[in-house]
């Protein structure tokens, strides 16, 4: 019986040794055949937006845009500028609706007419900025984005000039557009450093 026990333990030992050897070789196989995935696009988005004036908005918008996942810094800047251009277009449409609604107050109509012109200019400046990304003309992009921000400030100021206590009917839209332009400006500064 002793010899059977010895043989049984020897077989158990061999089985354990084979299992350990197989496990070791399997782990070596996995290590040799594992693809290392580069840092995700969300890392670039987070790093970029961390340097922005409006971090949360930047992250939210870029994470919601599927094209941002494969984008480099220039691509992210283009996405933000395109969003800003879309916002400007929507605001212009909103202004047109307000003007066609025949606002009772003539001073509000005058402000809206001024804002329509400001947003037309801002839209043109954004188009120029987007086109200049391809040529890496960052000084012009900076100038145009600053001009777009000045346009939205002028729109907001038109309402305050009429009545200092009056809140602009475009206050939230102006603020949103300005935030996108600031994010684009922050990204342009990062691009200029690369």
C-alpha positions in Angstrom: 0.0 0.0 0.0 2.9 2.2 0.6 4.0 2.0 -3.0 0.5 2.9 -4.2 0.5 6.0 -2.0 3.9 7.0 -3.2 2.8 6.5 -6.9 -0.4 8.5 -6.2 1.5 11.4 -4.6 4.1 11.3 -7.4 1.3 11.5 -10.0 -0.4 14.4 -8.0 3.0 16.2 -7.9 3.4 15.7 -11.7 -0.1 17.0 -12.3 0.6 20.0 -10.1 3.9 20.7 -11.9 2.3 20.4 -15.3 -0.5 22.8 -14.2 2.0 25.3 -12.9 4.1 25.0 -16.1 1.0 25.4 -18.3 -0.2 28.5 -16.3 3.3 30.1 -16.6 3.5 29.5 -20.3 0.0 30.8 -20.8 0.8 34.0 -19.0 4.0 34.4 -21.1 1.9 33.9 -24.2 -0.6 36.6 -23.0 2.2 39.0 -22.2 3.9 38.5 -25.6 0.6 38.9 -27.5 -1.1 41.6 -25.6 -1.6 44.8 -27.7 -0.6 47.9 -25.8 -3.4 50.5 -26.4 -2.1 54.1 -26.5 -3.6 56.6 -24.1 -7.3 57.1 -24.9 -8.6 60.2 -26.6 -10.3 61.1 -23.4 -6.9 61.6 -21.9 -6.1 64.3 -24.6 -9.6 65.8 -24.1 -9.0 65.9 -20.3 -5.5 67.3 -20.6 -6.6 69.9 -23.2 -9.8 71.0 -21.3 -7.9 71.2 -18.0 -6.1 74.2 -19.5 -9.3 75.9 -20.6 -11.2 78.6 -18.9 -14.4 76.6 -19.1 -13.2 73.1 -18.3 -16.5 71.3 -17.7 -18.1 72.6 -20.8 -15.1 71.7 -22.8 -15.0 68.1 -21.6 -18.8 67.7 -21.9 -18.9 68.9 -25.5 -15.8 67.0 -26.7 -16.9 63.8 -25.0 -20.3 64.1 -26.7 -18.8 64.5 -30.1 -17.9 61.1 -31.6 -15.2 62.6 -33.9 -13.2 63.8 -30.9 -12.2 60.3 -30.1 -9.7 60.2 -33.0 -8.9 63.9 -33.0 -5.6 65.5 -32.2 -5.4 68.9 -30.6 -6.0 70.7 -33.9 -9.0 68.5 -34.5 -10.4 69.2 -31.0 -10.0 73.0 -31.7 -11.9 72.6 -35.0 -14.7 70.7 -33.2 -15.1 73.5 -30.6 -14.9 76.2 -33.3 -17.6 74.4 -35.4 -19.8 74.2 -32.3 -19.3 77.9 -31.8 -20.2 78.6 -35.4 -23.4 76.5 -35.0 -24.3 78.4 -31.9 -23.8 81.7 -33.8 -26.0 80.5 -36.6 -28.7 79.4 -34.1 -28.6 82.8 -32.3 -28.9 84.6 -35.6 -32.0 82.5 -36.4 -33.4 83.3 -32.9 -32.7 87.0 -33.4 -34.6 86.9 -36.8 -37.6 85.2 -35.1 -37.6 87.9 -32.3 -37.4 90.7 -34.9 -40.2 89.2 -37.0 -42.3 88.9 -33.8 -42.6 92.7 -33.7 -41.3 93.3 -30.2 -43.3 96.1 -28.6 -40.3 98.0 -27.4 -38.5 99.8 -30.3 -35.2 99.9 -28.3 -35.2 96.1 -28.0 -35.7 95.9 -31.8 -32.7 98.2 -32.3 -30.6 96.1 -30.0 -31.6 92.9 -31.8 -30.8 94.5 -35.1 -27.3 95.5 -33.8 -26.8 91.9 -32.4 -27.8 90.4 -35.7 -24.9 92.4 -37.3 -22.5 91.5 -34.5 -23.3 87.8 -34.9 -22.9 88.0 -38.7 -19.4 89.4 -38.1 -18.7 86.8 -35.4 -19.8 84.0 -37.8 -17.5 85.3 -40.5 -14.6 85.5 -38.0 -15.2 81.9 -36.9 -15.2 80.7 -40.5 -11.9 82.4 -41.1 -10.6 80.9 -37.9 -11.6 77.4 -38.9 -10.0 77.8 -42.3 -6.8 79.2 -40.7 -6.4 76.1 -38.6 -5.2 74.2 -41.7 -2.5 76.8 -42.4 -1.6 77.0 -38.7 -2.0 80.8 -38.7 -2.5 81.0 -35.0 -2.0 84.7 -34.6 -4.8 85.4 -37.0 -7.0 82.8 -35.4 -6.4 84.5 -32.0 -7.2 87.9 -33.5 -10.5 86.6 -35.1 -11.6 84.8 -32.0 -11.0 87.8 -29.8 -13.0 89.9 -32.3 -15.9 87.4 -32.1 -15.8 87.7 -28.3 -15.8 91.5 -28.7 -18.8 91.2 -31.0 -20.8 89.2 -28.5 -19.8 91.7 -25.7 -21.0 94.5 -28.0 -24.3 92.7 -28.4 -24.7 92.4 -24.7 -23.6 96.0 -24.2 -26.2 97.3 -26.6 -29.0 96.2 -24.2 -27.2 97.7 -21.2 -26.7 100.9 -23.1 -30.5 101.2 -23.6 -31.2 100.6 -20.0 -28.6 99.7 -17.4 -31.0 97.6 -15.4 -32.4 95.7 -18.4 -31.2 92.2 -18.9 -30.5 91.2 -22.5 -33.0 88.9 -24.1 -29.9 87.1 -25.5 -28.0 87.0 -22.2 -27.7 83.2 -21.9 -27.1 82.7 -25.7 -24.4 85.4 -25.6 -22.8 83.8 -22.6 -22.8 80.3 -24.2 -21.3 81.6 -27.4 -18.6 83.6 -25.5 -17.6 80.5 -23.5 -17.1 78.4 -26.7 -15.0 81.2 -28.2 -12.9 81.3 -25.0 -12.4 77.6 -25.2 -11.3 77.9 -28.8 -9.0 80.7 -27.9 -7.4 78.6 -25.1 -6.9 75.7 -27.6 -5.3 78.1 -30.1 -2.8 79.2 -27.5 -1.9 75.5 -26.8 -1.5 74.9 -30.6 0.7 77.9 -30.9 3.1 76.4 -28.3 3.4 73.1 -30.2 
